Amino acid sequence: MDEQQFRTAAGEALTSLQRALERASENFDFDVDSNEGALAIEFEDPPAKFVISPNSPVRQIWVSARVKSFKLDWDEARGAFVFPADGRTLTQLIADVASEQLGETVSL
């Protein structure tokens, strides 16, 4: 994957994730913001901030959430960014860490 392909895929993935998070935020206590290609999810109770950002040089999407860092690679077969350690897609990973943060199941 070249840089332009990465930028396109990452942009589409983050836009899709942002839309899903905005829909979910109507039912859960968090806000979503986009800034310079990165997403931030801010929780009030308990307080926390998750950051999801593309990292072009290594062609990954990096997630900082719950004092952990996740580096997701593009999986051509699945057409999604995937966390190699367990196979979760970006959306699945964010739903899981948001659920852990809030103590209730968040569906995206």
C-alpha positions as CSV (number, residue, x, y, z in Angstrom):
1,M,0.0,0.0,0.0
2,D,1.5,3.3,-1.0
3,E,1.0,6.5,0.9
4,Q,-2.0,7.8,-1.1
5,Q,-3.8,4.5,-0.8
6,F,-3.1,4.5,3.0
7,R,-4.4,8.1,3.3
8,T,-7.6,7.2,1.4
9,A,-8.2,4.0,3.4
10,A,-7.4,5.7,6.8
11,G,-9.6,8.7,5.9
12,E,-12.5,6.4,5.0
13,A,-12.0,4.3,8.1
14,L,-11.9,7.3,10.5
15,T,-14.9,9.0,8.8
16,S,-16.9,5.8,9.1
17,L,-15.8,5.4,12.8
18,Q,-16.7,9.0,13.5
19,R,-20.2,8.6,12.2
20,A,-20.7,5.5,14.2
21,L,-19.4,7.2,17.3
22,E,-21.6,10.2,16.8
23,R,-24.7,8.0,16.6
24,A,-23.6,6.1,19.7
25,S,-22.9,9.3,21.6
26,E,-26.6,10.1,21.6
27,N,-27.1,7.1,24.0
28,F,-23.8,7.2,25.9
29,D,-21.8,9.8,27.9
30,F,-19.0,10.8,25.5
31,D,-18.2,13.3,22.8
32,V,-16.4,12.8,19.5
33,D,-14.2,15.4,17.8
34,S,-12.1,15.4,14.6
35,N,-9.0,17.5,14.4
36,E,-6.4,17.4,11.6
37,G,-7.2,13.9,10.6
38,A,-7.3,12.4,14.1
39,L,-10.4,11.5,16.2
40,A,-10.7,12.2,19.9
41,I,-13.3,10.6,22.2
42,E,-13.8,12.3,25.5
43,F,-15.6,10.7,28.4
44,E,-16.9,12.6,31.4
45,D,-17.6,9.8,33.9
46,P,-15.1,8.3,34.5
47,P,-13.0,11.0,32.7
48,A,-10.8,9.9,29.9
49,K,-9.7,10.8,26.4
50,F,-9.0,8.3,23.6
51,V,-7.1,9.4,20.5
52,I,-7.3,7.6,17.1
53,S,-4.8,8.8,14.5
54,P,-3.3,7.7,11.2
55,N,0.5,7.2,11.1
56,S,1.5,7.5,7.5
57,P,5.2,6.6,7.7
58,V,4.3,3.1,9.0
59,R,0.9,2.8,7.3
60,Q,-1.0,2.1,10.6
61,I,-3.8,3.6,12.6
62,W,-2.7,4.2,16.2
63,V,-5.1,4.2,19.1
64,S,-4.4,5.5,22.5
65,A,-7.0,4.3,25.0
66,R,-7.2,3.2,28.6
67,V,-3.5,3.7,29.2
68,K,-2.8,1.3,26.3
69,S,-1.6,1.8,22.7
70,F,-2.9,-0.2,19.8
71,K,-1.3,-0.2,16.3
72,L,-3.6,-1.4,13.6
73,D,-2.5,-2.7,10.2
74,W,-4.4,-2.7,6.9
75,D,-5.9,-6.1,6.1
76,E,-6.5,-6.2,2.4
77,A,-8.7,-9.4,2.6
78,R,-11.0,-7.8,5.2
79,G,-10.8,-4.3,3.7
80,A,-10.2,-2.9,7.2
81,F,-7.6,-1.8,9.7
82,V,-7.1,-4.7,12.1
83,F,-5.3,-5.1,15.5
84,P,-2.8,-8.0,14.7
85,A,-2.7,-9.4,18.2
86,D,-6.4,-10.5,18.2
87,G,-7.9,-9.7,14.8
88,R,-10.3,-7.0,16.0
89,T,-11.2,-4.3,13.4
90,L,-10.8,-0.6,14.3
91,T,-14.6,-0.4,14.9
92,Q,-14.6,-3.5,17.1
93,L,-11.6,-2.3,19.1
94,I,-13.1,1.1,19.8
95,A,-16.5,-0.4,20.7
96,D,-14.7,-2.7,23.2
97,V,-12.5,-0.1,24.9
98,A,-15.4,2.4,25.0
99,S,-17.5,-0.4,26.7
100,E,-14.7,-1.0,29.2
101,Q,-14.5,2.7,29.9
102,L,-18.2,3.1,30.4
103,G,-19.0,-0.2,32.1
104,E,-21.7,-1.0,29.6
105,T,-21.9,-2.4,26.1
106,V,-21.3,0.1,23.4
107,S,-22.4,-1.0,19.9
108,L,-21.0,0.8,16.8
